[in-house]
Amino acid sequence: MNVSPGGATIPGVDHHRVSVNGTELHYVSAGTAGSPVLLVHGFPETWWVFHKLIPLLSGQHRVFAVDLRGFGDSATAKPEHDSATSAQDLSELIARLDLGPVHLTGQDISGPTTFRVAATHPELVRSYGAIETGLPGFGAEKLADVTHGGAWHIGVLVAPGIPEMLLAGRERAFIAEYAFPSLSATSDAFTKDDIDEFTRSYTRPDAFTGASGLYRSMLTEGDEILELATQKLSMPVLAVGGRSAAFTSATLRQVATDVSAVSLDGVGHYAAIEAPDRLADALLTFYRKIDSPE
């Protein structure tokens, strides 16, 4: 059903809530024609991370951007939340949209979730795009190893009760002074309005449960992802990276047979915010080749 925005919005976007898989998801939609695109955020993000990208895609596609379970304006997640649950949420959402297979495009920690959808429900996925992401079993676990350049916040998020202890009341500082600047190549990419919106989302009760569940499962699901990857993805795949371009493309080439790669030079981790025009060009070119093959 259509709902009023819970926070920031942009012109031309409608907000919706839908019940799937025992939860309620919030998503936005834009565009009236063209093949459907589903954008899936990472951390510390919500659908808002795509607010510059959506208008660039919606002139040619019906575009949907979801708040994953436990993120943004979707329902909060349980402590045992994991990427398998999140993937089932998305599979049911795609089926509920009833638009046929989608161009499924995810980034960051949504990688295991979106890969699971593509691997287990290929009939729902027209193409798979991976932006700045990796997979457990293929090296993503190393991102938690602070002794070799990993990110300390992953350890904080996976420890029960620690996010609430250390981050409660400090959400804005965590987002604005650490998470975004530490991984961005463009110092002014995130505006005050962006920080306000992400802070709003991460100061609600149980706001870190979704991220905690996805990072916790990332550390334990490597064998399961490896098993899923024994049957390589057959749909077209696009690996897009800024600072992690080589890692993203190397990962996807191990799990899919038809992989294209785009490196956004000079761009950090948050391509949709830092370089929306360049990211849109890469995605639209990829989608066009699939929708209108020569």
Residue, then its C-alpha position, 0 to 999 in steps of 0.5 A: m500500500n502507498v504510505s506517507p514518507g517517514g523521512a526524506t523523499i524526492p520528487g517523483v517517488d512513491h512510498h509503499r509498505v508491504s507484508v512479506n515473509g512475516t515482516e513489513l518492508h518499506y520501499v519506494s518506486a519511480g518511473t512508469a515504463g521499462s524493465p524493472v530495477l530493484l536497488v538494494h542498499g548496504f550499511p550504514e545506509t537505507w534506500w536514501v543512498f540511491h536518491k541521486l541515482i533513482p531519477l537518472l534511471s527512472g526515465q527508462h526503467r521502473v525503479f524500486a529501492v527497498d529498505l531491508r528488514g531491520f533498516g530504514d522504515s522497514a520493520t526491525a529484525k530479530p537477533e537471529h536475523d541473517s542473509a537467508t531471511s533477508a533474501q527470502d524477504l526480497s524474493e517475496l517482494i519481487a514476486r509481489l511486485d508482479l512485474g516479471p524478473v528484475h534487474l537486481t542491483g545490490q551493494d556492500i553488505s547486501g551482497p550475500t542477500t542479493f546473491r542468494v536471491a539470484a542463486t536460488h530464484p533465477e526466474l526472478v532475476r533478469s540481471y544481477g548487479a553488484i556494487e562494491t561488494g563481496l561474498p563470504g567464502f570468497g574473502a568477505e570475511k577478511l573485512a572483519d580482520v582489523t589486523h589486516g586492514g579490516a573494519w572495526h565496526i564489523g566486530v562491534l555490530v556482530a557482538p550482541g548488545i555492543p552496538e546499543m552500548l557503544l553507538a546509542g546516542r552517537e549515531r550521528a558521529f558514527i555516520a558523519e565522522y567515521a563511516f562515510p568519510s573513512l570510505s569515501a573518496t569525495s569529501d563533500a559527497f554527503t550533504k547535511d540533509d543526507i546525514d540527517e536522514f541516515t541519522r534519523s533511521y539509525t536512531r530509531p529503536d533496534a536500528f542496528t538489528g538488521a545490520s548486525g544480523l547480516y554482518r554476523s551471518m557473513l562471518t558464518e555462512g561461507d560454506e553455504i555460499l560456496e555450496l550455492a556458488t557451485q552452480k554458477l549464476s547464468m544471468p548477466v552480471l555486472a560488477v561495479g567498483g570504486r575503491s574495491a573494484a578489483f575485489t568486486s569483479a574477482t569475486l563475481r567472476q568466481v560465481a557467474t559465467d557472464v560477467s562484465a566489470v566497470s571500475l569507477d576511478g577516483v570513486g570511493h565505496y559509496a558510488a551512488i552518492e559520490a558519482p551517481d551520473r557515472l554509476a547510472d551510465a554504467l547501469l543503463t548501458f548494462y541494462r540496455k544490452i540485456d533488454s535490447p540485444e543486437 
